[in-house]
Amino acid sequence: VQTYSYYQSTYTVKFMFVSKPYGGRVSDNKIFEQSGILAKMDKKDIVMADKGFTMEDIC
């Protein structure tokens, strides 16, 4: 596995989490809550998300 990033000049790893499908009316926050991903995260993990998606109320 190649982990060195020439762009960042350090070793990096990336993960992708894909939840089960939800209907179009469910909110991003509800999907995040129900997906169980929060239980798999460490305090120092970084999350990239769309603008308007806030996790402060959930975490």
N, CA, C and O atoms as a Tinker XYZ file with bonds, in Angstrom:
   236  protein
     1  N      0.852000   -1.180000    0.000000    73     2
     2  CA     0.000000    0.000000    0.000000    64     1     3
     3  C      0.890000    1.233000    0.000000    63     2     4     5
     4  O      1.793000    1.359000    0.827000    81     3
     5  N      0.633000    2.128000   -0.920000    73     3     6
     6  CA     1.398000    3.373000   -0.982000    64     5     7
     7  C      0.735000    4.397000   -0.070000    63     6     8     9
     8  O     -0.429000    4.746000   -0.265000    81     7
     9  N      1.477000    4.880000    0.926000    73     7    10
    10  CA     0.893000    5.813000    1.893000    64     9    11
    11  C      1.575000    7.167000    1.910000    63    10    12    13
    12  O      1.102000    8.083000    2.583000    81    11
    13  N      2.675000    7.315000    1.186000    73    11    14
    14  CA     3.360000    8.608000    1.202000    64    13    15
    15  C      2.692000    9.564000    0.222000    63    14    16    17
    16  O      2.488000    9.233000   -0.946000    81    15
    17  N      2.351000   10.761000    0.716000    73    15    18
    18  CA     1.739000   11.791000   -0.118000    64    17    19
    19  C      2.789000   12.845000   -0.446000    63    18    20    21
    20  O      3.239000   13.571000    0.441000    81    19
    21  N      3.178000   12.932000   -1.705000    73    19    22
    22  CA     4.125000   13.976000   -2.105000    64    21    23
    23  C      3.493000   15.358000   -1.949000    63    22    24    25
    24  O      4.187000   16.331000   -1.654000    81    23
    25  N      2.186000   15.443000   -2.146000    73    23    26
    26  CA     1.471000   16.711000   -2.009000    64    25    27
    27  C      1.536000   17.223000   -0.573000    63    26    28    29
    28  O      1.738000   18.416000   -0.346000    81    27
    29  N      1.363000   16.314000    0.407000    73    27    30
    30  CA     1.371000   16.717000    1.814000    64    29    31
    31  C      2.723000   16.500000    2.482000    63    30    32    33
    32  O      2.915000   16.903000    3.629000    81    31
    33  N      3.649000   15.878000    1.791000    73    31    34
    34  CA     4.991000   15.582000    2.309000    64    33    35
    35  C      4.952000   14.788000    3.611000    63    34    36    37
    36  O      5.742000   15.038000    4.521000    81    35
    37  N      4.040000   13.842000    3.696000    73    35    38
    38  CA     3.927000   12.976000    4.864000    64    37    39
    39  C      3.163000   11.712000    4.480000    63    38    40    41
    40  O      2.632000   11.613000    3.374000    81    39
    41  N      3.110000   10.756000    5.389000    73    39    42
    42  CA     2.362000    9.529000    5.159000    64    41    43
    43  C      0.897000    9.750000    5.528000    63    42    44    45
    44  O      0.602000   10.339000    6.568000    81    43
    45  N     -0.001000    9.292000    4.703000    73    43    46
    46  CA    -1.427000    9.468000    4.940000    64    45    47
    47  C     -2.179000    8.172000    4.648000    63    46    48    49
    48  O     -1.699000    7.314000    3.907000    81    47
    49  N     -3.347000    8.047000    5.233000    73    47    50
    50  CA    -4.271000    6.965000    4.900000    64    49    51
    51  C     -5.655000    7.577000    4.706000    63    50    52    53
    52  O     -5.972000    8.619000    5.279000    81    51
    53  N     -6.457000    6.924000    3.903000    73    51    54
    54  CA    -7.812000    7.408000    3.642000    64    53    55
    55  C     -8.787000    6.251000    3.827000    63    54    56    57
    56  O     -8.466000    5.100000    3.534000    81    55
    57  N     -9.973000    6.571000    4.313000    73    55    58
    58  CA   -11.043000    5.590000    4.473000    64    57    59
    59  C    -12.322000    6.161000    3.883000    63    58    60    61
    60  O    -12.511000    7.377000    3.852000    81    59
    61  N    -13.190000    5.290000    3.419000    73    59    62
    62  CA   -14.501000    5.717000    2.953000    64    61    63
    63  C    -15.545000    4.843000    3.638000    63    62    64    65
    64  O    -15.404000    3.622000    3.708000    81    63
    65  N    -16.586000    5.483000    4.138000    73    63    66
    66  CA   -17.689000    4.772000    4.774000    64    65    67
    67  C    -18.936000    5.007000    3.941000    63    66    68    69
    68  O    -19.261000    6.147000    3.609000    81    67
    69  N    -19.627000    3.941000    3.608000    73    67    70
    70  CA   -20.872000    4.053000    2.855000    64    69    71
    71  C    -21.969000    3.401000    3.688000    63    70    72    73
    72  O    -21.880000    2.220000    4.026000    81    71
    73  N    -22.998000    4.168000    4.018000    73    71    74
    74  CA   -24.094000    3.650000    4.841000    64    73    75
    75  C    -25.091000    2.877000    3.989000    63    74    76    77
    76  O    -24.986000    2.833000    2.763000    81    75
    77  N    -26.056000    2.271000    4.664000    73    75    78
    78  CA   -27.172000    1.667000    3.939000    64    77    79
    79  C    -27.974000    2.792000    3.286000    63    78    80    81
    80  O    -27.851000    3.945000    3.699000    81    79
    81  N    -28.783000    2.488000    2.288000    73    79    82
    82  CA   -29.550000    3.554000    1.618000    64    81    83
    83  C    -30.705000    4.064000    2.482000    63    82    84    85
    84  O    -31.301000    3.311000    3.253000    81    83
    85  N    -31.005000    5.340000    2.341000    73    83    86
    86  CA   -32.118000    5.993000    3.031000    64    85    87
    87  C    -32.962000    6.721000    1.993000    63    86    88    89
    88  O    -32.483000    7.024000    0.901000    81    87
    89  N    -34.208000    7.000000    2.332000    73    87    90
    90  CA   -35.087000    7.751000    1.445000    64    89    91
    91  C    -34.641000    9.198000    1.331000    63    90    92    93
    92  O    -33.919000    9.697000    2.194000    81    91
    93  N    -35.064000    9.871000    0.276000    73    91    94
    94  CA   -34.619000   11.227000   -0.017000    64    93    95
    95  C    -35.053000   12.280000    0.976000    63    94    96    97
    96  O    -34.509000   13.384000    0.970000    81    95
    97  N    -36.023000   11.975000    1.837000    73    95    98
    98  CA   -36.510000   12.973000    2.792000    64    97    99
    99  C    -35.748000   12.957000    4.113000    63    98   100   101
   100  O    -35.946000   13.844000    4.944000    81    99
   101  N    -34.885000   11.971000    4.324000    73    99   102
   102  CA   -34.145000   11.885000    5.585000    64   101   103
   103  C    -33.018000   12.912000    5.588000    63   102   104   105
   104  O    -32.417000   13.182000    4.548000    81   103
   105  N    -32.733000   13.483000    6.754000    73   103   106
   106  CA   -31.676000   14.497000    6.850000    64   105   107
   107  C    -30.300000   13.844000    6.926000    63   106   108   109
   108  O    -30.170000   12.683000    7.313000    81   107
   109  N    -29.283000   14.603000    6.554000    73   107   110
   110  CA   -27.901000   14.119000    6.665000    64   109   111
   111  C    -27.569000   13.789000    8.113000    63   110   112   113
   112  O    -26.907000   12.790000    8.390000    81   111
   113  N    -28.029000   14.628000    9.035000    73   111   114
   114  CA   -27.752000   14.385000   10.455000    64   113   115
   115  C    -28.368000   13.067000   10.917000    63   114   116   117
   116  O    -27.734000   12.332000   11.674000    81   115
   117  N    -29.578000   12.754000   10.484000    73   115   118
   118  CA   -30.241000   11.510000   10.879000    64   117   119
   119  C    -29.484000   10.306000   10.324000    63   118   120   121
   120  O    -29.306000    9.311000   11.027000    81   119
   121  N    -29.040000   10.386000    9.082000    73   119   122
   122  CA   -28.240000    9.299000    8.508000    64   121   123
   123  C    -26.964000    9.116000    9.314000    63   122   124   125
   124  O    -26.581000    7.988000    9.625000    81   123
   125  N    -26.303000   10.219000    9.653000    73   123   126
   126  CA   -25.072000   10.152000   10.437000    64   125   127
   127  C    -25.331000    9.489000   11.785000    63   126   128   129
   128  O    -24.562000    8.627000   12.209000    81   127
   129  N    -26.404000    9.884000   12.458000    73   127   130
   130  CA   -26.742000    9.308000   13.764000    64   129   131
   131  C    -27.018000    7.812000   13.657000    63   130   132   133
   132  O    -26.508000    7.032000   14.461000    81   131
   133  N    -27.810000    7.407000   12.687000    73   131   134
   134  CA   -28.248000    6.017000   12.578000    64   133   135
   135  C    -27.216000    5.089000   11.940000    63   134   136   137
   136  O    -27.334000    3.869000   12.054000    81   135
   137  N    -26.217000    5.643000   11.279000    73   135   138
   138  CA   -25.238000    4.814000   10.558000    64   137   139
   139  C    -24.292000    4.059000   11.478000    63   138   140   141
   140  O    -23.764000    3.015000   11.097000    81   139
   141  N    -24.071000    4.575000   12.688000    73   139   142
   142  CA   -23.133000    3.934000   13.606000    64   141   143
   143  C    -21.687000    4.340000   13.378000    63   142   144   145
   144  O    -20.793000    3.838000   14.060000    81   143
   145  N    -21.438000    5.236000   12.434000    73   143   146
   146  CA   -20.058000    5.636000   12.125000    64   145   147
   147  C    -19.397000    6.359000   13.294000    63   146   148   149
   148  O    -18.188000    6.236000   13.492000    81   147
   149  N    -20.170000    7.105000   14.065000    73   147   150
   150  CA   -19.596000    7.861000   15.181000    64   149   151
   151  C    -18.915000    6.934000   16.188000    63   150   152   153
   152  O    -17.875000    7.285000   16.746000    81   151
   153  N    -19.486000    5.771000   16.421000    73   151   154
   154  CA   -18.909000    4.802000   17.359000    64   153   155
   155  C    -17.581000    4.243000   16.855000    63   154   156   157
   156  O    -16.785000    3.738000   17.647000    81   155
   157  N    -17.337000    4.325000   15.566000    73   155   158
   158  CA   -16.102000    3.806000   14.975000    64   157   159
   159  C    -15.001000    4.859000   14.885000    63   158   160   161
   160  O    -13.877000    4.550000   14.489000    81   159
   161  N    -15.315000    6.093000   15.247000    73   159   162
   162  CA   -14.367000    7.195000   15.091000    64   161   163
   163  C    -13.609000    7.484000   16.378000    63   162   164   165
   164  O    -14.104000    7.243000   17.479000    81   163
   165  N    -12.390000    8.010000   16.215000    73   163   166
   166  CA   -11.596000    8.512000   17.333000    64   165   167
   167  C    -11.787000   10.018000   17.424000    63   166   168   169
   168  O    -12.211000   10.655000   16.460000    81   167
   169  N    -11.475000   10.587000   18.586000    73   167   170
   170  CA   -11.647000   12.028000   18.788000    64   169   171
   171  C    -10.850000   12.862000   17.794000    63   170   172   173
   172  O    -11.273000   13.963000   17.442000    81   171
   173  N     -9.710000   12.364000   17.335000    73   171   174
   174  CA    -8.856000   13.141000   16.433000    64   173   175
   175  C     -9.175000   12.907000   14.955000    63   174   176   177
   176  O     -8.522000   13.491000   14.090000    81   175
   177  N    -10.163000   12.068000   14.652000    73   175   178
   178  CA   -10.534000   11.827000   13.256000    64   177   179
   179  C    -11.102000   13.097000   12.634000    63   178   180   181
   180  O    -11.702000   13.923000   13.320000    81   179
   181  N    -10.908000   13.239000   11.350000    73   179   182
   182  CA   -11.392000   14.398000   10.600000    64   181   183
   183  C    -12.471000   13.924000    9.638000    63   182   184   185
   184  O    -12.320000   12.895000    8.980000    81   183
   185  N    -13.556000   14.678000    9.559000    73   183   186
   186  CA   -14.663000   14.340000    8.672000    64   185   187
   187  C    -14.796000   15.416000    7.608000    63   186   188   189
   188  O    -14.821000   16.607000    7.918000    81   187
   189  N    -14.881000   14.995000    6.359000    73   187   190
   190  CA   -15.139000   15.929000    5.260000    64   189   191
   191  C    -16.601000   15.773000    4.869000    63   190   192   193
   192  O    -17.066000   14.662000    4.615000    81   191
   193  N    -17.329000   16.891000    4.821000    73   191   194
   194  CA   -18.761000   16.833000    4.516000    64   193   195
   195  C    -19.187000   18.073000    3.748000    63   194   196   197
   196  O    -18.452000   19.056000    3.666000    81   195
   197  N    -20.393000   18.006000    3.184000    73   195   198
   198  CA   -20.980000   19.150000    2.487000    64   197   199
   199  C    -21.163000   20.331000    3.422000    63   198   200   201
   200  O    -21.281000   20.161000    4.636000    81   199
   201  N    -21.187000   21.529000    2.853000    73   199   202
   202  CA   -21.490000   22.705000    3.663000    64   201   203
   203  C    -22.916000   22.564000    4.186000    63   202   204   205
   204  O    -23.774000   21.981000    3.524000    81   203
   205  N    -23.155000   23.089000    5.349000    73   203   206
   206  CA   -24.470000   22.988000    5.960000    64   205   207
   207  C    -24.650000   21.740000    6.806000    63   206   208   209
   208  O    -25.614000   21.647000    7.566000    81   207
   209  N    -23.744000   20.781000    6.690000    73   207   210
   210  CA   -23.819000   19.568000    7.504000    64   209   211
   211  C    -22.998000   19.788000    8.755000    63   210   212   213
   212  O    -21.769000   19.814000    8.698000    81   211
   213  N    -23.667000   19.947000    9.880000    73   211   214
   214  CA   -22.966000   20.190000   11.140000    64   213   215
   215  C    -23.134000   18.995000   12.063000    63   214   216   217
   216  O    -24.217000   18.417000   12.156000    81   215
   217  N    -22.061000   18.631000   12.740000    73   215   218
   218  CA   -22.090000   17.495000   13.647000    64   217   219
   219  C    -22.007000   17.921000   15.104000    63   218   220   221
   220  O    -22.060000   17.067000   15.988000    81   219
   221  N    -21.878000   19.199000   15.380000    73   219   222
   222  CA   -21.696000   19.657000   16.749000    64   221   223
   223  C    -22.825000   19.192000   17.664000    63   222   224   225
   224  O    -22.570000   18.809000   18.806000    81   223
   225  N    -24.056000   19.218000   17.187000    73   223   226
   226  CA   -25.194000   18.809000   18.006000    64   225   227
   227  C    -25.198000   17.311000   18.269000    63   226   228   229
   228  O    -25.730000   16.860000   19.283000    81   227
   229  N    -24.617000   16.549000   17.378000    73   227   230
   230  CA   -24.612000   15.095000   17.496000    64   229   231
   231  C    -23.458000   14.617000   18.363000    63   230   232   233
   232  O    -23.621000   13.707000   19.177000    81   231
   233  N    -22.299000   15.225000   18.192000    73   231   234
   234  CA   -21.101000   14.803000   18.912000    64   233   235
   235  C    -21.133000   15.399000   20.279000    63   234   236
   236  O    -20.217000   15.178000   21.071000    81   235
